[in-house]
Amino acid sequence: MNKAGYTRTNNTPNSVVFIQNAGRSQIKGFEFDVSANATSWLFLRAAYTFVDARFKQFYDDTTEEIFDTDGRPARLRGGAINPLDVDGLSGGDLRGNRLPQTPQHQFILTGQVTRPVAKDISAFARADLAYESRRYSQVDNLNWAGDSYNLNVNIGIEGKHWNLTLFASNLLDDQTPLVVTRLLDFNRLLTRVNPLTGLNQTTFFRDFAVSAPRRRQFGIILGTQF
């Protein structure tokens, strides 16, 4: 997914999101998920996923511009090679790069203890730890959201038709961004000389929009079943 800038008829800048298809990609991996009641009162679960997702064939104009050294596009309209280009296609050739927004490693560990405390009333305690490795935000693999660790804990009591739960979400207060999206910063102009025309060319600096996770939260839930 890319963003392209344009100017409205009232001379205000804006951008539009567009989808660009990659030539070919390959995803390999495996996963396992094991859960069991270790005893009558202890439940355990462990799950792990490995994903190796890479581009096998993909040329990206925007990435080529990032690494460009001569100001000349590597390809002309229609995909033909530009004979005036000096630095070649290497900057925009993304073979071997990882697919964006795809963590390579993920795991979850769960443990729950449930014990009777009175007639038809049980106490329980549950913890869930989820991990994700870094996720690249764009196809160029130049920036990423780092590893995240999310721990949720629930403690409470329950009867046949009700439950009272004390919860803590994101107990480790992990602040890893959920999503990072590339965009144009219309508040920062960038002027450079176009080597093809010798004239000044105005564009915008690149920036990123970050979706932040919820911070650490505590609360109480009273539920009923009927």
MARTI-775954 format. One record per residue (C-alpha): x, y, z; residue in one letter. Coordinates in pm, whole numbers, padded with zeros to 5 digits, always signed. Layout:
<lumros>
XYZA ...
</lumros>
This chain:
<lumros>
+00000+00000+00000M +00137+00343-00100N +00032+00704-00080K +00052+00950-00368A +00028+01326-00332G -00180+01561-00542Y -00307+01921-00528T -00672+02019-00525R -00809+02293-00752T -00796+02531-00452N -00418+02468-00428N -00436+02263-00105T -00232+01942-00096P -00378+01601-00027N -00291+01236-00075S -00460+00920-00192V -00392+00561-00085V -00346+00305-00360F -00271-00065-00370I +00026-00186-00573Q +00044-00554-00657N +00376-00728-00606A +00508-00947-00883G +00543-01258-00670R +00581-01342-00301S +00631-01661-00104Q +00511-01748+00246I +00653-02045+00434K +00603-02139+00795G +00449-02364+01056F +00248-02343+01376E +00156-02559+01670F -00099-02521+01946D -00099-02747+02251V -00344-02724+02540S -00425-02962+02824A -00570-02992+03171N -00255-03073+03363A -00468-03147+03670T -00833-03106+03757S -00761-02747+03859W -00480-02639+03621L -00520-02558+03249F -00216-02486+03033L -00176-02375+02672R +00124-02299+02449A +00108-02191+02085A +00378-02076+01841Y +00373-01954+01481T +00668-01902+01245F +00613-01717+00916V +00882-01650+00656D +00706-01414+00413A +00927-01258+00144R +00903-01097-00197F +01034-01318-00476K +00977-01068-00756Q +00887-00704-00697F +01013-00368-00824Y +00884-00062-00636D +00919+00288-00782D +00883+00457-00443T +01165+00253-00288T +01385+00321-00591E +01338+00694-00530E +01457+00653-00170I +01790+00506-00284F +01816+00714-00603D +02150+00893-00652T +02114+01050-00999D +01757+01184-00994G +01660+00979-01296R +01384+00717-01271P +01502+00362-01332A +01196+00283-01541R +00983+00480-01782L +00607+00463-01818R +00508+00119-01933G +00796-00045-01745G +01074+00011-02000A +01427+00063-01868I +01533+00429-01869N +01853+00451-02081P +01954+00775-01902L +01948+00617-01557D +02293+00570-01405V +02242+00397-01072D +02026+00112-01205G +01735-00082-01056L +01904-00212-00742S +01735+00036-00509G +01385-00063-00615G +01444-00437-00647D +01284-00581-00335L +01354-00949-00388R +01426-01101-00047G +01257-00824+00152N +00997-00927+00407R +00629-00857+00356L +00514-00560+00566P +00286-00595+00871Q +00382-00963+00905T +00567-01073+01222P +00805-01364+01178Q +00751-01507+01527H +00440-01521+01747Q +00365-01717+02060F +00106-01727+02337I +00129-01886+02682L -00177-01937+02900T -00223-02070+03250G -00546-02091+03449Q -00610-02217+03801V -00966-02296+03912T -01049-02410+04265R -01381-02454+04452P -01420-02223+04753V -01782-02291+04851A -02084-02483+04729K -02135-02401+04358D -01871-02123+04380I -01520-02140+04235S -01223-01903+04237A -01004-01868+03931F -00686-01693+03817A -00575-01673+03455R -00276-01519+03278A -00220-01484+02901D +00115-01371+02759L +00125-01294+02386A +00442-01208+02193Y +00498-01075+01839E +00834-01006+01677S +00904-00691+01477R +00673-00597+01190R +00809-00394+00900Y +00581-00102+00817S +00662-00086+00444Q +00804-00294+00163V +01142-00119+00184D +01204-00278+00530N +01368+00044+00653L +01147+00094+00958N +00942-00127+01183W +00737-00168+01498A +00949-00357+01749G +00883-00671+01952D +00569-00660+02166S +00478-00843+02486Y +00116-00827+02601N +00025-00974+02940L -00340-00995+03051N -00441-01123+03397V -00788-01211+03532N -00875-01308+03891I -01225-01373+04021G -01501-01596+04149I -01793-01752+03964E -02115-01934+04035G -02358-02117+03812K -02509-01801+03666H -02271-01520+03758W -01907-01419+03776N -01706-01136+03929L -01369-01067+03766T -01082-00830+03843L -00879-00776+03527F -00551-00615+03424A -00496-00559+03051S -00152-00493+02907N -00006-00536+03253L +00350-00483+03121L +00236-00150+02970D +00381-00244+02631D +00376+00061+02403Q +00474-00102+02073T +00270+00054+01789P -00010-00161+01651L +00027-00026+01297V +00276+00210+01129V +00166+00362+00795T +00379+00570+00558R +00239+00903+00440L +00337+01252+00319L +00390+01542+00562D +00218+01839+00399F +00361+02074+00663N +00720+02015+00548R +00814+02112+00194L +01125+01973+00027L +01279+02153-00271T +01544+01991-00488R +01691+02036-00833V +01559+01797-01095N +01869+01682-01289P +01656+01608-01596L +01527+01966-01629T +01765+02172-01417G +01463+02330-01246L +01365+02328-00882N +01117+02055-00792Q +00898+02079-00483T +00773+01774-00298T +00700+01677+00064F +00894+01501+00337F +00783+01150+00422R +00627+01081+00761D +00454+00799+00944F +00118+00761+01114A +00135+00543+01425V -00159+00362+01587S -00079+00338+01957A -00201+00048+02175P -00417+00088+02483R -00211+00157+02792R -00222-00056+03107R -00581-00091+03231Q -00744-00226+03547F -01112-00292+03606G -01394-00504+03744I -01648-00704+03545I -01973-00840+03687L -02142-01085+03452G -02460-01288+03463T -02602-01573+03257Q -02974-01623+03203F 
</lumros>
